């Protein structure tokens, strides 16, 4: 969801990744070309970008942290959440979704 959504910021104003599947040391510049084509416009188009992962997901946390650091370095507004004790499971994802849904399509 992050790769597709962030490469098409004019089509997807709300983008969230729960326990994203990024490889360590992935070329993020190449992965997010659409996002980086015009970072200022991307920030205007993207109303919410959220990345959530559980603290006990093992190898998945490091590449997701790299995505967080990359977006921060490029000046892309986003939210990074590490849920203490969260697992790579539906039980965690439904909690992330529960917290995200009330914020979607909210003009306030």
DSSP file (Angstrom, degrees, kcal/mol; ACC not computed):
  #  RESIDUE AA STRUCTURE BP1 BP2  ACC     N-H-->O    O-->H-N    N-H-->O    O-->H-N    TCO  KAPPA ALPHA  PHI   PSI    X-CA   Y-CA   Z-CA
    1    1 A X     >        0   0    0      0, 0.0     4,-2.6     0, 0.0     5,-0.3   0.000 360.0 360.0 360.0 -37.3    0.0    0.0    0.0
    2    2 A X  H  >  +     0   0    0      2,-0.2     4,-2.7     3,-0.2     5,-0.3   0.934 360.0  47.1 -67.7 -44.3    2.8    2.4    0.8
    3    3 A X  H  > S+     0   0    0      2,-0.2     4,-1.1     1,-0.2    -1,-0.2   0.941 119.5  38.7 -64.0 -46.7    4.6    1.9   -2.5
    4    4 A X  H  4 S+     0   0    0      2,-0.2     4,-0.4     1,-0.2    -2,-0.2   0.948 120.9  44.3 -68.7 -48.8    1.5    2.2   -4.7
    5    5 A X  H >< S+     0   0    0     -4,-2.6     3,-1.1     1,-0.2     7,-0.3   0.913 114.5  47.0 -64.7 -44.1   -0.1    5.0   -2.6
    6    6 A X  H >< S+     0   0    0     -4,-2.7     3,-0.5    -5,-0.3    -1,-0.2   0.736 108.6  55.3 -74.8 -21.0    3.1    7.1   -2.2
    7    7 A X  T 3< S+     0   0    0     -4,-1.1    -1,-0.3    -5,-0.3    -2,-0.2   0.512 114.7  41.5 -84.9  -4.0    3.9    6.8   -5.9
    8    8 A X  T X>  +     0   0    0     -3,-1.1     3,-1.9    -4,-0.4     4,-1.8  -0.403  66.8 155.9-135.5  57.8    0.5    8.2   -6.8
    9    9 A X  T <4 S+     0   0    0     -3,-0.5    -1,-0.1     1,-0.3    -2,-0.1   0.757  72.8  58.7 -63.1 -24.2   -0.1   11.0   -4.3
   10   10 A X  T 34 S+     0   0    0      1,-0.2    -1,-0.3    -3,-0.1     3,-0.1   0.667 113.1  40.0 -77.8 -13.5   -2.5   12.8   -6.5
   11   11 A X  T <4 S+     0   0    0     -3,-1.9     2,-0.6     1,-0.2    -2,-0.2   0.719 118.3  44.5-101.1 -28.6   -4.8    9.7   -6.6
   12   12 A X     <  +     0   0    0     -4,-1.8    -1,-0.2    -7,-0.3    -4,-0.1  -0.920  54.0 174.7-123.9 105.0   -4.5    8.6   -3.0
   13   13 A X  S    S+     0   0    0     -2,-0.6    34,-2.4     1,-0.2    35,-1.8   0.681  76.0  48.1 -81.5 -17.6   -4.8   11.3   -0.3
   14   14 A X  E     +a   48   0A   0     33,-0.2     2,-0.4    32,-0.2    35,-0.2  -0.989  67.8 173.5-127.3 122.9   -4.7    8.8    2.5
   15   15 A X  E     +a   49   0A   0     33,-2.8    35,-2.5    -2,-0.5     2,-0.4  -0.996   0.7 173.4-134.5 129.9   -2.0    6.1    2.6
   16   16 A X  E     -a   50   0A   0     -2,-0.4     2,-0.5    33,-0.2    35,-0.2  -0.999  13.1-164.0-138.7 141.4   -1.3    3.7    5.5
   17   17 A X  E     -a   51   0A   0     33,-2.5    35,-2.6    -2,-0.4     2,-0.6  -0.989   3.5-165.8-124.6 124.6    1.0    0.7    5.8
   18   18 A X  E    S-a   52   0A   0     -2,-0.5    35,-0.2     1,-0.2     3,-0.1  -0.947  80.0 -16.6-110.2 117.2    0.6   -1.8    8.5
   19   19 A X  S    S-     0   0    0     33,-3.0    -1,-0.2    -2,-0.6    34,-0.1   0.938  92.2-150.2  55.2  51.0    3.6   -4.1    9.0
   20   20 A X        -     0   0    0     32,-0.3     2,-1.1    -3,-0.2    44,-0.1  -0.088  10.9-124.9 -57.0 149.7    4.9   -3.2    5.6
   21   21 A X        +     0   0    0     -3,-0.1     2,-0.3    42,-0.1    -1,-0.1  -0.581  49.3 150.8 -98.5  71.4    6.9   -5.6    3.6
   22   22 A X        -     0   0    0     -2,-1.1     2,-0.3    38,-0.2    41,-0.2  -0.789  41.4-127.8-101.1 145.7   10.1   -3.7    2.8
   23   23 A X    >   -     0   0    0     -2,-0.3     3,-1.5    40,-0.1    37,-0.0  -0.667  34.5 -99.5 -85.9 144.3   13.5   -5.4    2.3
   24   24 A X  T 3  S+     0   0    0     -2,-0.3    -1,-0.1     1,-0.3    39,-0.1  -0.367 108.3  13.1 -58.6 142.5   16.4   -4.2    4.3
   25   25 A X  T 3  S+     0   0    0      1,-0.2    -1,-0.3    -3,-0.0     2,-0.1   0.732  87.7 166.1  61.2  25.9   18.6   -1.8    2.3
   26   26 A X    <   -     0   0    0     -3,-1.5     2,-1.5     1,-0.1    -1,-0.2  -0.413  50.1-105.1 -65.7 146.4   16.0   -1.5   -0.5
   27   27 A X     >  +     0   0    0      1,-0.2     4,-2.1    -2,-0.1     5,-0.1  -0.614  42.5 180.0 -76.1  94.0   16.7    1.4   -2.8
   28   28 A X  H  > S+     0   0    0     -2,-1.5     4,-2.0     1,-0.2    -1,-0.2   0.802  75.5  61.5 -71.7 -29.2   14.0    3.8   -1.5
   29   29 A X  H  4 S+     0   0    0      1,-0.2    -1,-0.2     2,-0.2     7,-0.2   0.939 111.9  39.2 -59.1 -45.6   14.9    6.5   -4.0
   30   30 A X  H >4 S+     0   0    0      1,-0.2     3,-1.0     2,-0.1    -2,-0.2   0.866 114.0  55.0 -71.9 -36.4   13.9    4.1   -6.8
   31   31 A X  H 3< S+     0   0    0     -4,-2.1     3,-0.2     1,-0.2    -1,-0.2   0.812 115.5  37.3 -67.5 -30.7   10.9    2.7   -4.9
   32   32 A X  T 3X S+     0   0    0     -4,-2.0     4,-2.0     1,-0.2    -1,-0.2  -0.201  70.8 132.8-118.1  41.2    9.3    6.1   -4.3
   33   33 A X  H <> S+     0   0    0     -3,-1.0     4,-1.1     1,-0.2    -1,-0.2   0.902  74.5  52.2 -58.1 -43.8   10.1    8.0   -7.6
   34   34 A X  H  4 S+     0   0    0      1,-0.2     4,-0.4    -3,-0.2     3,-0.3   0.883 110.6  47.9 -62.2 -39.4    6.5    9.2   -7.9
   35   35 A X  H >4 S+     0   0    0      1,-0.2     3,-0.6     2,-0.1     7,-0.3   0.885 114.6  45.7 -65.9 -40.4    6.5   10.7   -4.4
   36   36 A X  H >< S+     0   0    0     -4,-2.0     3,-0.6     1,-0.2    -1,-0.2   0.535  85.8  89.1 -86.2  -7.4    9.9   12.4   -4.9
   37   37 A X  T 3< S-     0   0    0     -4,-1.1    -1,-0.2    -3,-0.3     2,-0.1   0.888 117.3  -1.2 -57.2 -38.1    9.1   13.9   -8.3
   38   38 A X  T <> S-     0   0    0     -3,-0.6     4,-2.7    -4,-0.4     3,-0.3  -0.619  71.1-176.2-152.0  84.9    7.7   16.9   -6.5
   39   39 A X  H <> S+     0   0    0     -3,-0.6     4,-2.4     1,-0.2     5,-0.2   0.842  84.9  53.7 -56.9 -36.8    7.9   16.5   -2.7
   40   40 A X  H  > S+     0   0    0      2,-0.2     4,-1.6     1,-0.2    -1,-0.2   0.924 111.9  44.5 -64.9 -42.9    6.1   19.8   -2.0
   41   41 A X  H  > S+     0   0    0     -3,-0.3     4,-2.7     2,-0.2     5,-0.2   0.897 110.6  55.4 -66.7 -39.9    3.2   18.8   -4.2
   42   42 A X  H  X S+     0   0    0     -4,-2.7     4,-2.8    -7,-0.3    -2,-0.2   0.919 106.8  50.5 -58.5 -43.2    3.2   15.4   -2.6
   43   43 A X  H  < S+     0   0    0     -4,-2.4    -1,-0.2     1,-0.2    -2,-0.2   0.858 111.7  48.1 -64.2 -34.4    2.8   17.0    0.8
   44   44 A X  H  < S+     0   0    0     -4,-1.6    -2,-0.2    -5,-0.2    -1,-0.2   0.907 116.3  43.2 -69.8 -40.7   -0.1   19.1   -0.4
   45   45 A X  H  < S+     0   0    0     -4,-2.7     2,-0.7    -5,-0.1    -2,-0.2   0.865 100.7  75.0 -73.6 -37.3   -1.8   16.0   -2.0
   46   46 A X     <  +     0   0    0     -4,-2.8   -32,-0.2    -5,-0.2     3,-0.2  -0.681  52.8 178.7 -86.0 113.1   -1.2   13.6    0.9
   47   47 A X  S    S+     0   0    0    -34,-2.4     2,-0.3    -2,-0.7   -33,-0.2   0.807  73.0   8.9 -82.1 -31.0   -3.6   14.3    3.7
   48   48 A X  E     -a   14   0A   0    -35,-1.8   -33,-2.8     2,-0.0     2,-0.5  -0.943  56.3-179.7-153.9 128.2   -2.4   11.4    5.9
   49   49 A X  E     +a   15   0A   0     -2,-0.3    30,-2.5   -35,-0.2     2,-0.4  -0.990  17.4 179.8-125.8 120.5    0.5    9.0    5.6
   50   50 A X  E     -ab  16  79A   0    -35,-2.5   -33,-2.5    -2,-0.5     2,-0.4  -0.971  15.4-172.8-127.6 138.3    0.8    6.5    8.4
   51   51 A X  E     +ab  17  80A   0     28,-2.6    30,-2.8    -2,-0.4     2,-0.4  -0.994  13.4 176.2-127.1 123.0    3.2    3.6    9.1
   52   52 A X  E     +ab  18  81A   0    -35,-2.6   -33,-3.0    -2,-0.4   -32,-0.3  -0.985   4.9 162.0-130.7 139.7    2.5    1.2   11.9
   53   53 A X  E     - b   0  82A   0     28,-2.0    30,-2.5    -2,-0.4     2,-0.2  -0.989  36.5-109.2-151.6 151.2    4.4   -1.8   13.0
   54   54 A X  E >   - b   0  83A   0     -2,-0.3     3,-1.4    28,-0.2    30,-0.2  -0.575  21.9-128.8 -84.3 147.4    4.6   -4.0   16.1
   55   55 A X  T 3  S+     0   0    0     28,-2.7     3,-0.3     1,-0.3    29,-0.1   0.687 106.7  52.4 -68.2 -18.3    7.7   -3.9   18.3
   56   56 A X  T 3  S+     0   0    0     30,-1.8    -1,-0.3    27,-0.3    32,-0.2   0.100  73.9 105.9-106.4  23.2    7.9   -7.7   18.3
   57   57 A X    X   -     0   0    0     -3,-1.4     3,-1.1     1,-0.3     2,-0.3   0.446  67.0-154.2 -83.1   1.6    7.7   -8.2   14.5
   58   58 A X  T >  S+     0   0    0     -3,-0.3     3,-1.5     1,-0.2     4,-0.5  -0.450  70.2  15.2  70.3-125.2   11.4   -9.1   14.3
   59   59 A X  T 3> S+     0   0    0     -2,-0.3     4,-0.8     1,-0.3    -1,-0.2   0.617 116.6  69.7 -64.3 -15.0   13.1   -8.4   11.0
   60   60 A X  H <> S+     0   0    0     -3,-1.1     4,-1.4     1,-0.2    -1,-0.3   0.736  86.4  65.6 -76.6 -21.6   10.3   -6.2    9.7
   61   61 A X  H <> S+     0   0    0     -3,-1.5     4,-2.4     1,-0.2    -1,-0.2   0.887  94.9  56.1 -72.3 -37.3   10.9   -3.3   12.0
   62   62 A X  H  > S+     0   0    0     -4,-0.5     4,-2.0     1,-0.2    -1,-0.2   0.945 109.4  43.4 -64.0 -49.7   14.3   -2.3   10.7
   63   63 A X  H  X S+     0   0    0     -4,-0.8     4,-1.7   -41,-0.2    -1,-0.2   0.865 114.5  51.5 -65.3 -32.4   13.2   -1.8    7.0
   64   64 A X  H  X S+     0   0    0     -4,-1.4     4,-2.2     2,-0.2    -1,-0.2   0.884 108.3  51.4 -68.3 -37.3   10.1    0.1    8.2
   65   65 A X  H  X S+     0   0    0     -4,-2.4     4,-2.7     1,-0.2    -2,-0.2   0.878 106.8  54.7 -64.3 -37.0   12.2    2.3   10.4
   66   66 A X  H  X S+     0   0    0     -4,-2.0     4,-2.3     2,-0.2    -2,-0.2   0.884 107.0  50.2 -63.3 -38.1   14.4    3.0    7.3
   67   67 A X  H  X S+     0   0    0     -4,-1.7     4,-2.8     2,-0.2     5,-0.2   0.924 110.3  50.3 -64.8 -44.0   11.3    4.1    5.4
   68   68 A X  H  X S+     0   0    0     -4,-2.2     4,-2.3     1,-0.2    -2,-0.2   0.938 113.1  45.3 -57.4 -48.6   10.4    6.4    8.3
   69   69 A X  H  X S+     0   0    0     -4,-2.7     4,-2.5     2,-0.2    -1,-0.2   0.868 112.4  52.0 -65.5 -36.8   13.9    7.9    8.3
   70   70 A X  H  X S+     0   0    0     -4,-2.3     4,-1.9     2,-0.2    -2,-0.2   0.943 110.6  46.6 -64.1 -49.2   13.8    8.3    4.5
   71   71 A X  H  <>S+     0   0    0     -4,-2.8     5,-2.7     1,-0.2     4,-0.4   0.895 112.9  50.6 -62.0 -39.7   10.5   10.1    4.5
   72   72 A X  H ><5S+     0   0    0     -4,-2.3     3,-1.3    -5,-0.2    -1,-0.2   0.936 109.7  49.7 -61.8 -46.8   11.7   12.4    7.3
   73   73 A X  H 3<5S+     0   0    0     -4,-2.5    -1,-0.2     1,-0.3    -2,-0.2   0.818 111.6  49.2 -63.2 -30.9   14.9   13.2    5.4
   74   74 A X  T 3<5S-     0   0    0     -4,-1.9    -1,-0.3    -5,-0.1    -2,-0.2   0.462 115.7-115.3 -88.1  -1.9   12.9   14.0    2.3
   75   75 A X  T < 5 +     0   0    0     -3,-1.3     2,-0.6    -4,-0.4    -3,-0.2   0.728  61.6 152.3  77.3  21.8   10.5   16.2    4.2
   76   76 A X      < -     0   0    0     -5,-2.7    -1,-0.3    -6,-0.2     2,-0.2  -0.776  46.1-125.3 -88.9 121.0    7.5   14.1    3.6
   77   77 A X        +     0   0    0     -2,-0.6     2,-0.3   -31,-0.1    -5,-0.0  -0.440  50.8 138.6 -65.0 130.9    4.9   14.5    6.4
   78   78 A X        -     0   0    0     -2,-0.2     2,-0.4   -30,-0.1   -28,-0.2  -0.977  47.9-116.7-163.3 168.3    4.0   11.1    7.9
   79   79 A X  E     -b   50   0A   0    -30,-2.5   -28,-2.6    -2,-0.3     2,-0.5  -0.965  20.2-162.4-118.3 133.5    3.3    9.4   11.1
   80   80 A X  E     -b   51   0A   0     -2,-0.4     2,-0.4   -30,-0.2   -28,-0.2  -0.969  11.9-179.4-117.8 122.2    5.5    6.5   12.4
   81   81 A X  E     -b   52   0A   0    -30,-2.8   -28,-2.0    -2,-0.5     2,-0.6  -0.983  15.3-170.6-129.2 125.2    4.1    4.3   15.1
   82   82 A X  E     -b   53   0A   0     -2,-0.4     2,-0.6   -30,-0.2   -28,-0.2  -0.968  20.3-147.7-110.0 116.9    5.7    1.3   16.8
   83   83 A X  E >   -b   54   0A   0    -30,-2.5   -28,-2.7    -2,-0.6     3,-2.4  -0.755  20.0-119.5 -91.2 118.1    3.1   -0.5   18.9
   84   84 A X  T 3  S+     0   0    0     -2,-0.6    -1,-0.1     1,-0.3   -30,-0.1  -0.345  96.4   2.3 -58.7 123.1    4.7   -2.1   22.0
   85   85 A X  T 3  S+     0   0    0      1,-0.2    -1,-0.3    -2,-0.1   -31,-0.1   0.406  93.2 153.0  81.0  -2.2    4.1   -5.8   21.9
   86   86 A X    <   -     0   0    0     -3,-2.4   -30,-1.8   -33,-0.2    -1,-0.2  -0.310  27.6-155.3 -63.9 143.4    2.4   -5.7   18.5
   87   87 A X        -     0   0    0    -32,-0.1     2,-1.8     2,-0.1   -30,-0.2  -0.652  31.7 -98.5-112.5 168.4    2.7   -8.8   16.3
   88   88 A X  S    S+     0   0    0    -32,-0.2     2,-0.3    -2,-0.2     3,-0.0  -0.616  88.4 102.8 -84.8  77.0    2.5   -9.4   12.6
   89   89 A X  S >> S-     0   0    0     -2,-1.8     4,-2.3     1,-0.1     3,-0.6  -0.975  87.8-100.8-156.5 163.9   -1.1  -10.5   12.8
   90   90 A X  H 3> S+     0   0    0     -2,-0.3     4,-2.8     1,-0.2     5,-0.3   0.843 116.2  64.3 -58.3 -35.3   -4.7   -9.5   12.3
   91   91 A X  H 3> S+     0   0    0      1,-0.2     4,-0.8     2,-0.2    -1,-0.2   0.891 109.4  39.1 -58.8 -38.9   -5.1   -8.7   16.0
   92   92 A X  H <> S+     0   0    0     -3,-0.6     4,-2.0     2,-0.2     3,-0.4   0.930 114.6  52.5 -74.4 -46.2   -2.5   -5.9   15.6
   93   93 A X  H  X S+     0   0    0     -4,-2.3     4,-2.7     1,-0.3    -2,-0.2   0.858 105.3  54.2 -62.6 -36.9   -3.7   -4.7   12.2
   94   94 A X  H  X S+     0   0    0     -4,-2.8     4,-2.4     1,-0.2    -1,-0.3   0.856 108.1  51.2 -67.8 -31.0   -7.3   -4.3   13.3
   95   95 A X  H  X S+     0   0    0     -4,-0.8     4,-1.8    -3,-0.4    -2,-0.2   0.906 110.3  48.2 -67.6 -41.8   -6.1   -2.1   16.2
   96   96 A X  H  X S+     0   0    0     -4,-2.0     4,-1.7     1,-0.2    -2,-0.2   0.924 113.8  47.6 -62.1 -43.4   -4.1    0.0   13.8
   97   97 A X  H  X S+     0   0    0     -4,-2.7     4,-2.9     1,-0.2    -2,-0.2   0.903 107.6  55.4 -64.9 -42.0   -7.1    0.3   11.5
   98   98 A X  H  X S+     0   0    0     -4,-2.4     4,-0.7     1,-0.2    -1,-0.2   0.891 111.5  44.8 -56.9 -40.5   -9.4    1.1   14.4
   99   99 A X  H  < S+     0   0    0     -4,-1.8    -1,-0.2     1,-0.2    -2,-0.2   0.797 117.2  45.2 -75.1 -28.4   -7.1    4.0   15.3
  100  100 A X  H >X S+     0   0    0     -4,-1.7     3,-2.2    -5,-0.2     4,-0.5   0.888  96.6  70.4 -82.8 -41.6   -6.8    5.2   11.7
  101  101 A X  H >< S+     0   0    0     -4,-2.9     3,-1.4     1,-0.3    -1,-0.1   0.826  92.7  55.3 -52.7 -43.1  -10.5    5.0   10.5
  102  102 A X  T 3< S+     0   0    0     -4,-0.7    -1,-0.3     1,-0.3    -2,-0.1   0.701 106.9  54.3 -66.2 -13.7  -11.8    8.0   12.5
  103  103 A X  T X4 S+     0   0    0     -3,-2.2     3,-0.9    -4,-0.2    -1,-0.3   0.551  85.4 103.7 -95.0  -9.0   -9.1   10.2   11.0
  104  104 A X  T << S-     0   0    0     -3,-1.4     3,-0.1    -4,-0.5   -90,-0.0  -0.510  92.3  -0.7 -78.3 141.4   -9.9    9.4    7.3
  105  105 A X  T 3  S+     0   0    0     -2,-0.2     2,-0.6     1,-0.2    -1,-0.2   0.781  91.0 143.3  56.2  31.6  -11.8   11.9    5.2
  106  106 A X    <   -     0   0    0     -3,-0.9    -1,-0.2     1,-0.1    -4,-0.0  -0.912  37.7-164.2-104.9 116.4  -12.0   14.3    8.2
  107  107 A X              0   0    0     -2,-0.6    -1,-0.1     1,-0.2    -2,-0.1   0.481 360.0 360.0 -80.7  -2.0  -11.7   18.0    7.1
  108  108 A X              0   0    0      0, 0.0    -1,-0.2     0, 0.0    -2,-0.0   0.477 360.0 360.0 -80.0 360.0  -11.0   19.2   10.7
